[in-house]
Amino acid sequence: MIQGARKRILITGATRGLGRAMAVEFAELGHTVVGCGRTAGAIARLREEFGASHDFTAVDVADDGQVRAWATDVLDRLGPPDLLLNNAALINRNAPLWKVGADEFDRVVDVNLKGVANVLRAFVPAMIERETGVIVNFSSGWGRSTAPEVAPYCATKWAIEGLTRALAQELPTGLAAVPLNPGIIDTEMLQTTFGGRAKHFLSPEAWAKVAVPFLLTLGPKDNGKPLSVPGQ
């Protein structure tokens, strides 16, 4: 991707944390942000803040029907994204695996893994038809290592690593798929796991100042490479 060229950036989980911070930074750099989040009120606030040159929709990525309807609308009006960022994710409450209930386990898998697959299924064919585009599926340090009491989350992020690297082998020349470890950032998600220790890490806004320019450099040369945001 050419640094500085105006790009269409699609971000899932755009209403808070890393997703929102990236949306702000991409917009400030002059790119068009197309985002989704589950909460209609938060989406309405993004629409008001960002204005009509960007596009935000209330979508639960775990619902394949909602994702397909969103993709149909976006592709018809705006065309395929140049950079697709599968960022939306949940983490389980700290607990040994055998104490994580089935409903909670299912929700983590539904958003973190099946939600990514839903978005890929909906948008990648149009990117392939255009013969260009970069897909970044957000992994984690816990997609390459493990920790106690977050086994469901670890399982989904390890799965994202494998899914993305397999997808990279399937894409035609001109496209790329990358599993990305964003690093440890002081988000609401981290706070649920780390508690007060989370404040010792970068804010999402400070992280985005580094991450967004890095994301804009990604291209076919990076296809299949498990990457990390610099400095993380």
N, C-alpha and C positions, 0 to 999 in steps of 0.2 A: 504494500500500500504506500502511496506517495505522501510523505509528511507534508501537511499544509493544504492538500487538496480537500475540498469540502466532501465529507462522507456522510452516508446515512448509517447511523449507529443504532442497533436494536439491543435493548437492555431489559432482561427480565428481573423482577424484584427491584424496580426503580424507585420505589417510594421511600426507602430508608437505607441506612448503612452504606455499604460500598456502592450499591446501585444508584442511590441518590447522589452521592458524591461524584461518581463518574458522570452522571447525567449533567450535573452542573458544570463540570470541567470541560466535557465535550462541547456543550453549548457555548461556553465562554470562548472556546477556540474556533467557533464558527461552524461546527458540524450540526447536522440535524439529528435530534434524538427521538427515537421511537421506543416508548417504554411501556411496561405493564406492571401491575401490582394487584394484589387481591382486594385491597380496601378502596371502595368507591370514593370515600371522603378524601383520602390521601391523593388519589388520582385527580380529583377535582382541584385540590390545592396545587398540584404540579402544573395542571393546565393553566391555572391563573398565573402562576409564577413564571412559567416559561413562554407563554404566549402561543399564538396560532402557528408559528413556524416549526413547532415541534408537535409530537403526537403521543398522547398517553391514553391508555385504555385499562379498565378494570378487568383483569383476567386471572383466574386461578390456573396456573400452568399444569396442575395435576389433573385438570379436567380437559380431556382431549377434545371434546366438542367445543368448549370455549376457545381453546387454542386454535382450532381449525377455523372457527368463525373470525377470530382476530386476524389470523394470517390472510384469509381471503380478502378482508377489508384492506389491510395494509398493502398487500401486493397489488390489489386493483388500483389503489389511489396513489401509492408512493413507489412501488416497485420493490425488488429484493434489497436486503441490507448489504452494505459493503462489509460491515463488521457486526457479527452476531455474538452477543455476550450472554451466555447462559449463567446468570448470577444468582437467581432465586434459590434459596435454600432454608432449611430448618435444622435445628439441632435438638436432640432429646434432652430432657432434664437429666442432670447428673444422677446416674444410678447404675448398679451392676446390670448386666444384660438381662439376667433372669428376673429382674424387677421392673423392666420396661414393658408396659402393657402392649397387647397386640395392636390396639388402636393407635397408640403413639408410635410404635415401630412402623406401622403401615404408612402413617402420615409422613414420616421422615423419608421413607422410600418413595412414596408417591410424588413428593415435591422434588427431592434431590436427584432422583434417578429417572423415574418415569416422566416427570415434568420436563426434564432435559430432552428425553426421547420424543415427547410430544412436540416440542418446539422445533427440533431438528426435522421431524417428519413433515411439519407444516411449511417450513421455510427453505430447507436445503434444496429441494428440486428446482425452485426458481433461481437459486444461486448457481446451481449447476447449469441450467439453461443459459444463463448470462455468461457463464464460464469464468467467473471471478468472485472472490469473497473470502473472508476469513471467519472461522468459527472458533470461539474461545469458550470452552466449558470450564467453569470455575471448579477447581479441585480444592486442595487444602494441604497443609503440612500433614494432616491426619489422613490424607489420601496416599501418603508415602511412608507413614509411620503410624503408630497407634498410641492410645492412652486409655487408662481405665475410665469407666463410667460414661464413655461416649461411643460405645461399640456400634450402635446403629448408624451414627453419623460417619464414623470411620468406614463402615461397610459401604455406604453410598459413595463416599469420595474415592475409595479404592476402585469401585466400579466405574466411576467417571473416568479415571485414568485409563482403564482397559477399554471402555467404550470409545473414548476419543481417539486412542491410538489405533484401534481397529477401523474406526470411521476414516481416519487419515489414509489408510491403505485402500479405501474404496473410492475416494474422491478423484475426479479427473484432474489433469494438469491445469494449473491456474487457480486452484482453491487450496485452502489449508484448514486443518483442524488441530487445535492445540489444547492440551490440558494445562491449566495455569494454577499454580499455587500463589495466592495473593499475598501470603504472609500473615502475620498476627497483627490485627488491627483492633482498636478499641471500639467495637460495635456493640449493639444491644445483645447480639448473639454471643459474643465473647464474654460479656458481662454475666450472662446466665451461667456460664461455665467457670470463669475465673473470679467472679465477684469483684472486689475492690482492686485486685491486681491488674485488671484490664486497663486501668487508667495509666499504667506505665508504658503503654504501647501507643503508636501513632494514631491520631484521629483519622476517620475516613477522609476528611477533607485534605489533610496533609498527605495521606497516602495517595490520593487521586492525582495530586500534582506530579507525582513520579509515575504512577501506573498508567495514566491516560496517554502521555507521550510515548511510553513504551508500547502500549497496545497499538498505537497508530503506525508503529514501525513493522508490525508483523505482516508476513506475506507468505507466498508459496515456499520460500526457502525454509520456513519454520514448520512445515507440515509434519505432524506426528511427534514433534519434540515436546517432552514434558518440561515446561518452563516455569520460572518463578519471577515475580516482580523484582527488579533490581533493588538491592539493599535489604531485602526481606529474607 
